[in-house]
């Protein structure tokens, strides 16, 4: 079918070279404008020192300007836009093809697009303008108008006539020749008023002018949620693809064109942002309001981590002042994972966001001790919160009030507070359940206030200075030390763990005899001599929160939340008492002994029982062949998680039984790196119901991850190194960009590789109590090809 214009306004011919030249010229204009913005921001930092304002105001202004200059200066080099929206002209405008003055059937649906009728916007990762009051050259992807780029479709065009996507060379720094092609989708009404969906594209390959990554694609609407057509997915400009996923009702497909090419791009280096490829259901989650706590249950490859990070960037953009005052925090499962995601927020123009592990969050001391699993399980149990509160407040002793009461000297006077009144003050403050240190000061203040009341009855008013001196008088301090003594988290926990009597009092009726015994230590110790374990640090954090509430954050993103213990959840919830959370995870990937079995229970521990829970089941990363294999294992995990499905049909799966897994691993890595292996071999023992997938072109494998049981990693590393294929250490600085990485199964969570070699699945499953969940994680790290090498029977049949 020939391409037709929408009739809304003259549009450049996307099949001609002039359109590509115009867009390259626009990008150069954007680069010059961005450089001027960065230079202007640096200049404003200097000139702001001369502003006429109070010292505090000048400091606030200077901090804001320095932050802006830093963010602009730290933007990584790359393309400045990835899409464009051309809005249809308003009904009745010249050239609109609709001279009716009345509203059509789409009037209400497209009401938000009315202010943009006839306008064109380039969409990128940050706003770029030549002058503050001038129309932007690039609109930030988070701006309200940009939502149409992700949500518009043939059944709901949202006022968009043409949506354009740009093809950029892999690893582009934004040079003009890196813009290789254009791909347009025609969504709006035609000149005759008929709905029309079509695609067309042009581009240049490495060899010069010709059909680019978009090639040409045209089609007609063939029913609800379906479309047909051809497209491309290679840099040289040849290939095939399909339209939207049949039968899903989704307007934006991922099987062909630039969108598919970007999703399928090799996973070399750190995690990339997905601003150019966000799907409608992901966009809904990203733009959730700040006050909404959200839980995303995501099957492997559904983009839940990317959704969480992009929601963080969206909130920073939408609520800069509120977030800057209280802060935004990203929590990940380990430092390897944090290094992997570290470049996503800076690439979106948001720097300075704290990224920590939960262990970092509670790290009051170095971890120098170790707990047996039975002891760690007790310490991570939610009941420990009650035990710790008991142990702390057992130090408050109302019975220690002197029967003679409290006498406070004041010059020639002696003011006496009766014992009964003192006991009542302590009891009243205890009933208010304040933080321990706050409660101590509240008792001090009320005792001093009672003394002032006595003094004013006798000899007239007393000032605030007199009140402060009275509150700090020695008799008052001695009284406080007797009934509400100062203490520290370390002192309380040391007493609980090493003191049998303290432990029995605090845990009686809460923990069973065996649990109380597991909690105790054989040798007494003090706060100074303690060797704290990782679980102890979580308990110390709980006690610190009981003593004094920690500083809060406006929003916290928690990834791999299914692995958090109840006590770790409490540590996170305390840091967002008035803020919101984005909770990301997959119950099927829970590998810790205390992993969550249900989201309502986990959200209650986080202090957000009313959080909205959304399940993502459609994968864009893990190939369908791998998803089918993982679903087979999922049936054994006994978790309330729906099976995943994948739109990726271009991957492959190989399962090989070998006599020697070490030698086979060396051979597999060598073949993967040389690109000589033809992938797409029959699935074999994995089952005839799992498709093998198409062949993968030589040299298109990208990164290689070798994953094995932790105990098998040393011998595999030695063999690979001896063969001249020395793999990167996943904890090392070069790991995210290394061509080959060898990692233990316990570090695989959250990472992804184009080619995964899973070594001896049975050994991975047997290595830990929740080994089947760990194996599920390992099998879903591949984005192009999964190769399973084994000598023993496979756990998934």
C-alpha positions in Angstrom: 0.0 0.0 0.0 1.4 3.4 -0.9 2.2 5.8 1.9 -0.5 8.5 2.4 -0.1 11.8 4.1 -2.4 12.5 7.0 -3.6 15.7 5.4 -3.0 17.6 8.7 0.0 19.5 7.5 2.8 19.3 5.0 5.4 16.7 6.2 8.9 16.0 4.9 9.1 12.9 2.8 10.6 10.3 5.1 11.7 8.3 2.1 13.9 11.0 0.8 17.4 12.0 1.9 16.4 15.6 2.7 14.4 14.5 5.8 17.5 12.8 7.2 19.7 15.8 6.4 17.2 18.2 8.1 17.1 16.1 11.2 20.9 15.9 11.3 21.0 19.7 11.0 18.5 20.0 13.8 20.6 17.8 16.0 23.7 20.0 15.4 21.6 23.0 16.4 20.6 21.2 19.6 24.2 20.3 20.4 25.2 24.0 20.1 22.3 25.0 22.3 23.1 22.5 24.9 26.8 23.7 25.0 25.5 27.2 25.4 23.2 26.1 28.3 26.1 24.5 30.1 28.3 27.5 29.6 25.6 29.8 30.8 25.0 27.7 33.9 28.7 27.8 34.8 28.7 31.6 34.3 25.6 32.0 36.6 27.4 30.1 39.4 30.1 32.9 39.3 27.7 35.9 39.0 25.4 34.6 41.7 28.0 35.4 44.2 27.2 39.1 43.7 23.4 38.9 44.2 21.9 41.2 46.8 20.2 38.9 49.2 20.6 37.5 52.7 23.4 35.0 53.3 20.9 32.1 53.5 19.2 33.1 50.3 22.5 33.5 48.5 23.6 30.1 49.7 20.3 28.4 48.5 20.6 30.2 45.1 24.2 29.2 44.7 23.5 25.6 45.6 20.7 25.4 43.0 22.9 27.0 40.3 25.8 24.7 41.1 23.5 21.7 40.9 22.2 22.8 37.5 25.7 23.4 36.2 26.9 20.0 37.4 23.9 18.2 35.9 24.4 19.8 32.5 28.1 19.2 32.6 27.7 15.5 33.6 25.4 14.6 30.8 27.1 11.7 29.0 27.7 12.2 25.2 25.1 10.8 23.0 22.1 11.5 20.8 20.0 14.4 22.2 16.7 13.1 20.9 15.2 9.8 20.0 11.7 10.7 18.8 9.4 13.3 17.4 5.7 14.1 17.7 3.8 15.9 15.0 0.3 16.8 16.3 -2.6 17.1 13.9 -4.0 20.5 13.2 -7.2 21.4 15.1 -10.5 20.7 13.4 -11.4 23.6 11.2 -7.9 24.8 10.7 -6.7 25.2 7.1 -5.3 22.0 5.8 -6.8 19.8 8.5 -9.0 18.0 6.2 -11.9 18.6 8.6 -13.8 21.9 8.2 -16.5 20.9 10.7 -16.8 23.1 13.7 -18.3 20.4 15.9 -16.3 18.0 17.9 -15.7 14.6 16.5 -15.8 11.3 18.3 -12.2 11.8 19.5 -12.7 15.3 20.9 -12.8 14.3 24.5 -10.1 11.7 24.2 -7.7 14.1 22.6 -8.7 17.1 24.7 -5.2 17.2 26.3 -3.6 17.5 22.9 -5.6 20.5 21.9 -3.0 23.1 23.0 -0.4 21.3 20.8 -2.5 21.1 17.6 -0.3 21.6 14.6 2.9 21.6 16.7 6.0 19.4 16.3 8.2 18.4 19.2 11.5 16.4 19.4 11.6 14.1 22.4 14.9 13.6 24.3 16.4 12.9 27.7 16.6 16.5 28.8 15.0 19.8 27.7 17.1 21.9 25.3 16.4 25.5 24.3 18.3 28.4 22.8 16.5 31.0 25.0 14.6 30.4 28.2 11.4 31.9 26.7 11.9 30.3 23.2 10.1 27.1 22.2 12.3 24.2 23.2 14.4 22.4 20.5 14.0 19.2 22.5 11.3 18.4 25.0 12.2 16.3 28.1 10.7 12.8 27.9 9.1 13.4 31.3 7.1 16.5 30.2 3.3 16.0 30.0 3.3 16.5 26.2 5.8 13.7 25.8 3.4 11.1 27.2 1.7 10.9 23.8 5.0 9.5 22.4 4.5 6.4 24.6 0.7 6.2 24.8 -0.5 7.2 21.3 -1.7 4.4 19.0 -4.1 3.9 16.1 -7.1 3.4 18.4 -6.1 6.4 20.6 -3.9 8.8 18.7 -4.1 11.4 21.4 -4.0 14.1 18.7 -0.8 12.8 17.1 -0.6 12.7 13.4 2.9 11.3 13.0 5.2 9.7 15.5 8.8 9.5 14.4 11.6 7.4 15.8 15.3 7.9 15.0 17.9 5.3 14.3 21.3 6.0 15.9 24.4 4.0 15.4 25.4 1.8 18.4 27.6 3.7 20.9 26.8 7.0 19.2 28.2 10.1 20.8 25.7 12.3 18.8 27.8 13.0 15.7 25.7 13.9 12.7 26.6 10.8 10.7 25.5 8.6 13.6 21.9 9.4 12.8 21.3 6.6 10.3 17.6 6.6 9.6 14.0 7.7 10.4 10.8 5.7 11.0 7.4 7.3 10.9 4.1 6.0 12.2 1.0 7.6 10.9 -1.6 7.6 13.6 -4.0 10.5 12.9 -6.9 10.9 10.6 -6.3 11.1 6.8 -7.5 13.9 4.6 -10.8 11.9 4.1 -11.3 11.4 7.8 -10.4 7.7 7.7 -8.3 6.2 10.5 -4.9 5.0 9.1 -1.9 3.2 10.5 1.2 3.0 8.5 5.0 3.1 8.8 7.7 4.4 6.5 11.4 4.9 7.0 14.6 5.8 5.4 18.3 5.7 6.4 21.8 5.1 5.5 23.9 2.0 6.3 27.7 1.8 6.7 28.2 1.7 3.0 26.5 5.0 2.2 23.0 6.0 1.0 20.4 3.3 0.9 17.7 1.7 3.0 18.5 2.3 6.7 17.6 0.6 9.9 14.0 1.6 9.4 13.8 0.4 5.9 10.3 0.8 4.7 7.2 -0.4 6.5 3.6 0.1 5.6 0.5 -1.7 6.6 -3.2 -1.4 7.2 -5.1 -1.9 10.4 -6.3 -5.5 10.4 -8.5 -5.6 13.5 -8.3 -4.7 17.2 -4.7 -4.8 18.5 -3.3 -6.1 15.2 -1.3 -4.8 12.3 0.8 -6.2 9.5 3.8 -5.0 7.7 7.5 -5.4 7.1 10.4 -3.6 8.8 14.1 -3.9 9.5 16.3 -4.5 12.5 19.9 -4.3 11.3 22.2 -1.4 10.8 22.9 -2.2 7.2 19.2 -1.6 6.4 17.9 -5.1 5.5 15.8 -7.4 7.6 12.2 -8.2 8.5 9.8 -7.6 11.3 6.2 -7.5 12.3 3.7 -5.0 13.6 2.2 -4.9 17.1 1.7 -8.1 19.0 -1.4 -9.9 17.7 -4.4 -10.0 19.9 -3.0 -8.0 22.8 -4.7 -4.7 22.0 -1.3 -3.0 22.3 -0.8 -0.3 19.7 3.0 -0.2 19.9 4.7 -3.4 18.8 8.2 -4.3 19.5 8.9 -6.9 16.8 10.3 -4.6 14.1 11.9 -1.3 13.3 14.0 1.0 15.5 12.0 0.1 18.6 12.8 -3.5 18.3 16.4 -2.8 17.3 17.0 -0.7 20.4 15.4 -3.4 22.7 17.5 -6.1 21.1 20.8 -4.1 21.1 23.6 -6.2 22.7 24.0 -5.8 26.5 27.6 -4.7 26.6 28.5 -2.4 29.5 26.3 -1.0 32.2 22.5 -0.9 32.1 21.1 1.7 29.7 18.0 3.8 30.1 14.9 2.9 28.3 13.5 6.4 27.6 13.3 5.6 23.9 11.5 2.3 24.4 9.1 2.7 27.3 5.9 0.8 26.6 2.4 2.1 27.5 2.0 -0.1 30.6 5.5 0.9 31.8 4.7 4.5 31.2 1.7 4.3 33.4 3.9 3.1 36.3 6.7 5.6 35.6 4.2 8.5 35.9 2.5 7.3 39.1 2.0 10.3 41.5 4.6 11.0 44.2 2.2 10.2 47.0 1.5 6.7 45.7 3.5 3.8 46.9 3.8 1.2 44.2 4.8 -2.5 44.1 5.8 -3.9 40.8 5.8 -7.7 40.6 7.8 -8.3 37.4 8.7 -11.5 35.7 12.2 -11.7 34.3 12.8 -9.3 31.4 9.7 -7.2 31.9 11.8 -4.1 32.8 10.8 -3.6 36.4 14.2 -2.2 37.4 14.1 0.2 34.5 10.6 1.2 35.5 11.7 2.0 39.0 14.7 4.0 37.9 12.7 6.0 35.3 10.0 6.6 38.0 12.8 8.1 40.2 13.9 10.3 37.3 10.3 11.3 36.6 9.7 12.3 40.3 12.9 14.3 40.4 11.7 16.2 37.3 8.1 16.7 38.5 8.8 17.5 42.1 12.3 18.9 42.3 11.9 21.0 45.4 10.1 18.4 47.5 12.6 15.7 46.5 15.6 17.9 46.9 14.6 18.8 50.5 14.0 15.2 51.6 16.1 13.2 49.1 15.6 10.2 46.9 17.3 6.9 47.5 17.8 3.8 45.4 18.4 0.5 47.2 19.9 -2.5 45.3 20.7 -6.1 46.3 24.5 -5.8 46.0 27.2 -3.4 44.9 27.8 -5.3 41.6 24.2 -4.6 40.7 24.5 -0.9 41.8 27.5 -0.5 39.5 25.5 -2.0 36.7 22.6 0.5 37.1 24.8 3.5 38.1 24.7 5.3 34.7 21.0 5.2 34.1 19.9 8.2 36.2 22.9 10.4 35.1 22.0 9.6 31.5 18.5 10.9 32.2 20.0 14.1 33.5 19.6 13.3 37.2 22.8 13.1 39.2 23.5 13.1 42.9 21.0 10.3 43.8 22.1 8.0 46.6 22.4 4.4 45.5 23.1 1.9 48.3 22.6 -1.6 49.4 20.5 -2.4 52.5 23.8 -3.5 54.2 25.2 0.0 53.4 22.1 1.6 54.8 22.5 0.0 58.3 26.3 -0.1 58.4 27.1 1.3 61.8 30.1 -1.0 62.1 32.2 -3.3 59.9 30.8 -6.9 59.7 33.4 -9.0 61.7 31.1 -11.7 63.0 29.1 -14.6 61.5 25.8 -16.1 62.5 24.7 -19.7 62.0 21.7 -19.8 59.7 19.4 -20.7 62.6 20.6 -17.6 64.5 20.3 -15.3 61.4 16.7 -16.5 60.9 15.7 -15.5 64.4 17.5 -12.1 64.1 15.7 -11.3 60.8 12.3 -12.3 62.1 9.7 -9.6 62.5 9.2 -10.6 66.2 12.6 -9.3 67.0 11.2 -5.8 66.8 9.1 -6.5 69.9 12.0 -8.2 71.7 14.2 -5.2 71.1 11.6 -2.7 72.3 11.2 -4.8 75.4 15.0 -4.9 76.0 15.3 -1.2 75.5 12.4 0.0 77.6 13.3 -2.5 80.4 16.0 0.1 81.2 13.3 2.5 82.2 12.7 1.9 85.9 9.8 4.0 87.5 10.4 2.0 90.6 13.8 3.7 91.0 12.1 7.0 92.0 13.3 7.9 95.5 10.5 7.7 98.1 11.5 11.1 99.4 10.9 12.6 96.0 13.1 15.1 94.2 14.6 18.2 95.8 16.0 21.0 93.6 18.0 23.8 95.3 17.3 27.4 94.0 19.3 29.9 96.0 17.8 30.0 99.5 14.8 27.9 98.3 14.4 24.1 98.0 11.7 22.9 95.7 10.4 19.4 96.3 8.5 17.3 93.8 6.7 14.4 95.5 7.6 10.8 94.5 4.0 10.1 93.3 4.1 13.0 90.9 7.5 11.8 89.5 6.2 8.3 89.0 3.2 9.6 87.2 5.3 11.7 84.9 7.4 8.7 83.9 4.4 6.5 83.4 2.6 9.2 81.2 5.7 9.6 78.9 6.0 5.8 78.6 2.4 5.6 77.5 3.1 8.0 74.7 5.5 5.6 73.1 8.0 8.2 72.0 11.5 7.4 70.7 13.6 6.5 73.8 15.8 9.6 73.7 12.8 11.9 73.1 11.0 10.3 76.0 14.0 10.9 78.3 14.0 14.6 77.4 10.2 14.8 77.8 10.5 13.6 81.4 13.3 16.2 82.0 11.1 18.9 80.6 8.0 18.0 82.6 10.0 17.7 85.8 11.5 21.1 85.2 8.1 22.5 84.4 6.7 21.1 87.6 9.5 22.8 89.6 8.8 26.1 87.9 5.1 25.8 88.8 6.1 25.4 92.4 8.6 28.3 92.3 6.1 30.7 90.6 3.5 30.0 93.2 5.9 31.0 95.9 7.9 33.9 94.4 6.6 34.9 91.0 7.4 34.2 87.3 10.6 32.5 86.2 12.2 33.0 82.8 13.3 30.5 80.1 16.9 30.8 81.2 15.9 29.8 84.8 14.0 26.9 83.3 16.9 25.6 81.3 19.2 25.8 84.3 16.7 23.9 86.4 16.4 21.2 83.8 20.1 20.7 83.8 20.5 20.8 87.6 22.4 17.9 89.1 19.5 16.5 91.1 17.3 16.4 88.0 20.1 14.7 86.0 20.7 12.2 88.8 17.0 11.4 88.8 16.9 10.9 85.0 19.9 8.6 85.1 18.2 6.5 87.7 14.8 6.1 86.1 15.5 6.7 82.4 19.2 6.2 81.8 21.1 7.1 78.7 22.0 4.1 76.5 23.1 3.1 73.0 22.0 0.5 70.5 25.3 -1.4 71.0 24.9 -1.5 74.8 21.3 -2.8 74.6 22.1 -5.5 72.0 25.2 -6.6 73.8 23.1 -7.0 77.0 20.4 -8.9 75.1 22.7 -11.3 73.3 25.1 -12.1 76.1 22.8 -11.7 79.2 20.6 -14.8 79.7 18.3 -13.0 82.2 17.8 -9.9 79.9 17.1 -12.2 77.0 14.6 -14.3 78.9 12.7 -11.1 80.1 12.7 -9.6 76.7 11.8 -12.7 74.6 9.5 -14.4 77.0 6.2 -15.2 75.2 7.6 -13.9 71.9 10.3 -16.4 71.0 10.3 -20.1 71.7 13.0 -21.8 73.9 15.0 -23.0 70.9 14.9 -19.5 69.3 16.0 -17.8 72.5 18.9 -20.3 72.8 19.9 -19.6 69.2 19.8 -15.9 69.8 22.3 -16.0 72.7 26.1 -16.1 72.6 28.1 -18.5 74.6 30.5 -15.9 75.9 29.5 -12.6 77.5 30.8 -9.5 75.7 30.4 -5.7 75.9 29.5 -3.1 73.3 33.2 -2.3 73.0 34.4 -5.9 72.4 31.6 -7.1 70.2 32.1 -8.7 66.8 28.9 -7.7 65.0 27.4 -9.9 62.3 25.4 -8.6 59.3 22.2 -9.5 61.1 23.3 -7.7 64.2 23.7 -4.5 62.2 20.0 -4.7 61.2 19.1 -5.1 64.9 21.3 -2.2 65.8 19.5 -0.1 63.2 16.1 -1.1 64.8 17.4 0.0 68.2 18.8 3.2 66.8 15.3 3.9 65.3 13.8 3.3 68.7 16.2 5.7 70.3 15.8 8.4 67.7 14.0 8.5 64.3 16.4 8.6 61.4 16.3 11.2 58.7 13.6 10.5 56.1 13.5 10.4 52.3 10.9 11.8 50.0 11.0 8.6 47.9 12.8 5.3 48.0 13.2 2.8 45.2 13.7 -0.7 46.5 14.9 -3.3 44.0 14.9 -7.1 44.5 12.6 -6.4 47.5 11.4 -10.1 47.7 14.8 -10.9 49.3 14.5 -8.5 52.2 13.8 -9.8 55.6 11.1 -8.3 57.8 13.7 -6.5 59.9 15.4 -5.1 56.8 12.0 -3.9 55.5 11.4 -2.1 58.8 14.8 -0.3 58.4 13.7 0.9 55.0 10.2 1.9 56.1 11.6 4.0 58.9 13.5 6.1 56.4 10.3 7.1 54.5 7.9 7.9 57.3 6.1 10.5 55.2 7.4 9.6 51.8 6.5 6.9 49.2 8.2 3.8 47.9 8.6 2.1 44.6 9.0 -1.6 45.5 10.4 -3.9 42.7 10.8 -7.6 42.8 9.7 -11.1 41.7 8.6 -13.6 44.3 9.9 -16.4 42.1 13.4 -14.9 42.4 13.4 -14.9 46.2 16.6 -16.7 47.3 17.3 -15.7 50.9 16.1 -17.9 53.7 13.7 -15.2 54.8 12.5 -14.3 51.2 8.9 -13.0 51.0 6.1 -15.4 50.1 3.5 -12.8 49.4 3.6 -9.0 48.6 0.8 -8.0 51.1 2.9 -9.3 54.0 6.1 -7.8 52.7 4.5 -4.4 52.1 3.1 -4.5 55.7 6.7 -4.9 57.0 7.7 -1.9 54.8 4.9 0.1 56.4 2.9 0.4 53.2 0.1 -2.2 53.4 -2.0 -0.1 51.1 0.5 0.1 48.3 -0.8 -0.6 44.8 0.5 -3.9 43.4 0.9 -4.3 39.7 2.1 -7.4 37.9 4.2 -7.2 34.7 4.3 -10.4 32.8 5.2 -9.4 29.2 8.9 -9.6 28.7 10.9 -7.5 26.3 14.4 -8.8 27.2 14.3 -12.6 27.9 13.7 -14.6 24.7 10.5 -16.7 24.4 12.5 -19.9 24.4 14.2 -19.1 27.7 10.9 -17.9 29.2 9.2 -21.2 28.3 12.0 -23.1 30.1 11.8 -20.8 33.1 8.0 -21.3 33.3 8.6 -25.0 33.6 10.8 -24.4 36.6 8.3 -21.8 38.0 5.7 -24.5 38.5 8.0 -26.1 41.2 8.5 -22.9 43.2 5.1 -22.6 44.9 4.8 -18.9 44.7 1.7 -16.9 43.6 3.3 -15.6 40.4 1.7 -15.9 36.9 3.9 -17.4 34.2 5.7 -14.9 32.1 5.5 -14.4 28.3 7.9 -12.9 25.9 7.6 -10.9 22.7 11.2 -11.8 21.8 11.2 -14.5 19.2 14.8 -13.9 18.0 16.7 -15.7 20.8 17.8 -19.3 21.0 18.4 -22.0 23.5 20.9 -24.9 23.6 21.0 -27.7 26.1 24.0 -30.0 26.0 24.9 -33.0 28.1 28.7 -33.2 28.2 31.3 -35.5 29.7 33.3 -32.6 31.3 31.6 -29.3 32.1 34.9 -27.5 32.7 36.3 -28.4 29.2 32.9 -27.7 27.6 32.7 -24.3 29.3 36.1 -23.3 27.9 35.0 -24.5 24.4 31.7 -22.7 24.7 33.3 -19.4 25.7 35.8 -19.6 22.9 33.1 -20.3 20.3 30.9 -17.5 21.6 33.7 -15.0 21.4 34.9 -16.1 18.0 31.3 -16.0 16.6 31.8 -19.3 14.9 29.0 -21.2 16.7 25.7 -21.5 14.9 23.0 -21.0 17.5 19.5 -22.2 17.4 20.2 -25.9 17.9 17.3 -28.1 18.9 16.3 -27.7 22.5 17.0 -31.4 23.2 16.5 -32.4 26.8 14.8 -29.1 27.6 11.7 -30.4 25.9 10.1 -30.5 22.5 7.6 -27.8 23.5 10.3 -25.1 23.7 11.2 -23.6 20.3 14.8 -23.2 19.5 14.5 -19.9 17.8 16.3 -18.5 14.7 20.0 -18.5 14.0 21.9 -15.6 15.6 24.3 -13.8 13.2 28.0 -14.4 13.8 29.6 -11.6 15.9 26.2 -10.5 17.2 26.6 -12.1 20.7 27.8 -9.1 22.6 28.6 -9.9 26.3 29.1 -13.4 27.6 28.2 -14.4 31.2 29.3 -17.7 32.6 27.2 -18.6 35.7 27.9 -21.5 38.0 27.5 -22.7 41.6 29.7 -20.6 43.9 31.9 -23.7 44.7 32.6 -24.3 41.0 33.7 -20.8 40.1 37.4 -21.2 41.2 38.1 -24.2 38.9 36.2 -22.6 36.0 38.2 -19.4 36.4 41.5 -21.3 36.4 40.5 -23.2 33.3 39.4 -20.1 31.4 42.5 -18.2 32.4 44.8 -21.1 31.3 43.0 -21.1 28.0 43.7 -17.4 27.4 40.1 -16.4 28.1 40.6 -14.8 31.5 37.1 -13.7 32.6 36.3 -10.5 34.5 35.5 -10.6 38.2 31.8 -9.5 38.6 32.9 -7.4 41.6 35.7 -5.7 39.7 35.5 -2.2 38.1 35.7 -3.6 34.6 33.0 -6.1 35.0 30.0 -4.2 33.4 31.9 -3.7 30.1 33.9 -6.9 30.0 33.4 -9.3 27.1 33.4 -12.4 29.3 32.4 -12.4 33.0 32.4 -15.4 35.3 30.2 -15.0 38.3 28.8 -17.2 41.1 25.1 -17.8 40.9 24.6 -15.8 44.1 25.6 -12.6 42.3 23.6 -13.1 39.1 20.5 -11.4 40.3 19.6 -8.2 38.4 22.4 -8.6 35.8 22.0 -9.6 32.1 24.2 -10.8 29.3 23.6 -11.4 25.6 25.0 -15.0 25.9 24.7 -16.9 29.1 26.4 -20.2 29.7 24.8 -21.9 32.7 27.1 -24.6 34.1 25.6 -27.7 35.9 22.1 -26.5 36.9 21.8 -29.4 39.4 24.8 -28.0 41.4 23.3 -24.6 41.4 20.1 -25.9 42.9 21.7 -28.0 45.5 24.0 -25.3 46.8 21.4 -23.7 49.1 18.0 -24.3 50.6 16.2 -22.1 48.0 18.4 -23.3 45.2 15.5 -23.8 42.8 14.7 -20.1 43.0 18.4 -19.3 42.4 18.4 -21.5 39.3 15.3 -19.6 38.1 17.3 -16.4 38.4 20.3 -17.9 36.5 18.2 -19.2 33.6 16.7 -15.8 33.0 19.8 -13.7 32.7 20.2 -14.2 28.9 18.9 -11.7 26.4 19.9 -13.5 23.2 21.1 -17.0 23.8 21.1 -19.4 26.8 23.4 -22.4 26.7 23.1 -25.0 29.4 26.0 -27.4 30.0 25.4 -30.4 32.3 26.7 -33.8 33.2 23.9 -34.6 35.7 20.2 -34.8 35.2 18.5 -31.4 34.8 16.3 -30.2 37.7 13.6 -29.0 35.3 13.0 -32.3 33.6 
